[in-house]
Amino acid sequence: MMSHISRFVLGVATFGLVLGGVVSAQDTALGPVTQRIIERGSVICGVNRSVQGFGFQDASGAYSGFDVDFCRAVAAAVLGDANLVTYRPLEAGERQAAMQSGEIDLMSRNTTFTLSRDVVWASIFGPTLFYDGQGVMTLAELGVETIAELDGGAMCVQTGTTTELNITDFISANQLNIELLKFDNAEATWEAYIAGRCESWTTDKSGLASFRLRAANPADHVILAETLSKEPLGPLSPQTDEQFAEIIRWVAFGLIQAEEYGINSANVGDFVMRADESSEAYTARVKPEIQRFLGQNNNSSGSFLGIANDFMVQVITQVGNYGEIYDRNLSPLGLTREGSLNALWTNGGLLYSPPFR
Ligand SMILES: N[C@@H](CCC(=O)N[C@@H](CS)C(=O)NCC(=O)O)C(=O)O
């Protein structure tokens, strides 16, 4: 892998094709997905449209959410403009075909990184951006505290998901008699639950928190404490382009690293080298490792990836750092970050970026 990257970097350096921040479309060192994004002038991103906080399309047609913001970050990194995204809404069961057919450049849609998806979908998963786990929601009035107490009833679940497989395993392992009612999209699953066709429903706990806010009275619904599985959620892209996968990987790490450095959309300008500033004066006020991270003062950053050297300046300015993205989209769902796996490693969580050097 490293020698592949080295060859790529050498190619970029030799041909000097970094023009005004965006790599020329003639740069043959770029992979096919990166090239087509530049030629098209937009990133086609497979997203959710019904999970508020992660991927949601409002009545005006606009998309928002944590996963949507990652699409925007990739557009800012590759094209210099976070708005240059074409969204492709995907139901759970449509994901494999969308990835294999090449109709999307990347997927950022509450998708769990698993062995079979990595291989069979011919995808490359980027870093996990949200550590989730599967849970069960039921009616508060039942006074139930464990899944086992739902024995004898019906539970709604969405097909084409890891959650469908996990709950099937859980029911058989615990010899429960729970009937699974299956639906192919989240709306139908939720509506069946609200209509009383099942007294509980299951999906990622993040999804449960999101849908709970749709209820006429969210307090009528409880998310049981049990966690059935590991659901590491993150972006993925086609195996046909390792170079584009590197871009995804380092945009994701960059969001985390920016938060660790305390660099956000409001203060990123303070870390950029001023037009009239000497290298010494800049180094006196901004640490060398931050200079490297932001591709300043002749340090290489995005140039390793064939994109604008200061790509992280664009990403942070236009989209924010990881913490800003989390606060904007997930804090309103009541998904507390503190003390969770989604805290920075410096705060006891799992979010950790390798060095930008
Ligand atoms: N993380 C799991 C579940 C992802 C998933 O699709 N969850 C459902 C329930 S919240 C969903 O997002 N459905 C949206 C839809 O089909 O419109 C997976 O990757 O399979």
The ligand as an SDF file (V2000), in Angstrom:
LIG
                    3D

 20 19  0  0  0  0  0  0  0  0999 V2000
  -26.2530    0.3170   10.5390 N   0  0  0  0  0  0  0  0  0  0  0  0
  -27.1510   -0.7000   10.0450 C   0  0  0  0  0  0  0  0  0  0  0  0
  -28.6060   -0.1660    9.9010 C   0  0  0  0  0  0  0  0  0  0  0  0
  -28.6870    0.9890    8.9330 C   0  0  0  0  0  0  0  0  0  0  0  0
  -30.1240    1.3160    8.4980 C   0  0  0  0  0  0  0  0  0  0  0  0
  -30.4160    1.2300    7.2940 O   0  0  0  0  0  0  0  0  0  0  0  0
  -30.9760    1.6700    9.4410 N   0  0  0  0  0  0  0  0  0  0  0  0
  -32.3450    1.9710    9.0950 C   0  0  0  0  0  0  0  0  0  0  0  0
  -33.1850    2.2070   10.3230 C   0  0  0  0  0  0  0  0  0  0  0  0
  -32.7740    3.6780   11.2490 S   0  0  0  0  0  0  0  0  0  0  0  0
  -32.3970    3.1820    8.1690 C   0  0  0  0  0  0  0  0  0  0  0  0
  -31.5290    4.0350    8.2160 O   0  0  0  0  0  0  0  0  0  0  0  0
  -33.4030    3.2480    7.3100 N   0  0  0  0  0  0  0  0  0  0  0  0
  -33.6230    4.3830    6.4560 C   0  0  0  0  0  0  0  0  0  0  0  0
  -34.4490    4.0700    5.2470 C   0  0  0  0  0  0  0  0  0  0  0  0
  -34.5230    2.9220    4.8320 O   0  0  0  0  0  0  0  0  0  0  0  0
  -34.9980    5.0130    4.6740 O   0  0  0  0  0  0  0  0  0  0  0  0
  -26.6760   -1.2030    8.7090 C   0  0  0  0  0  0  0  0  0  0  0  0
  -25.6860   -0.6740    8.1790 O   0  0  0  0  0  0  0  0  0  0  0  0
  -27.2650   -2.1250    8.1680 O   0  0  0  0  0  0  0  0  0  0  0  0
  1  2  1  0
  2  3  1  0
  2 18  1  0
  3  4  1  0
  4  5  1  0
  5  6  2  0
  5  7  1  0
  7  8  1  0
  8  9  1  0
  8 11  1  0
  9 10  1  0
 11 12  2  0
 11 13  1  0
 13 14  1  0
 14 15  1  0
 15 16  2  0
 15 17  1  0
 18 19  2  0
 18 20  1  0
M  END
$$$$
